[in-house]
Amino acid sequence: MGPRAHTVLTAVNGTTGLGLLIALAGGARIRRGRDGVLVAEGYRRRLPPATCFTVGSVVMCRRSAEWLLAEERSALFAHESHHRGQYAVLGPLFWPAYWAACGWSWAATGSWGARNFFEKRAGLHAGGYPTDLPIRPLLKKPFKKILKGPAASGSPTPPPGSPSPD
């Protein structure tokens, strides 16, 4: 799916319209970006605290559109554009899915983004998230067996009811 399809789908599913309303409520000025992305420059609300965040095909930016679109921030722009693709696929369902992923990431690592599926797919480093936070030790042990399967227990005998190796 290309940039044009993302723009159309986020318009149809209503997330770009909501993004425009959020931008206007945040005192931002709407500017055209690349590939159908709209940049809401000068976003002034305190929440969320991020420098940039995306709703539909609208990237809210506390700084100017020129700042976001500068070549040295092409990775950040690509990161936010990737979120636009996620909105295109999920529409309004993006929000509960994203916040569930944030909750898991925070519980697992103490970071909202380090283990967040959506942020990982968009590029953690490009989005300013830590890339190497381990899972908290308290959670690591219960998930060890799940992640590795029954062989992780080291049991040499098969569980009852297993077919015989003969």
Buried (B, 14 or more C-beta within 10 A) or exposed (E): EEBEEBBBBBBEBEBBBBBBEBBEEBEBEBBEBEBBBBBBBBBEBEEEEBBBBBBBBBBBBBBBBEBBBEEEBEEBBBBBBBBBBBBBEBBEEBBEEBEEBBEBBBEBBEBBBBBBBBBBBBBBEBBEBEEEBEBEEEBEEEEEEEEEEEEEEEEEEEEEEEEEEE
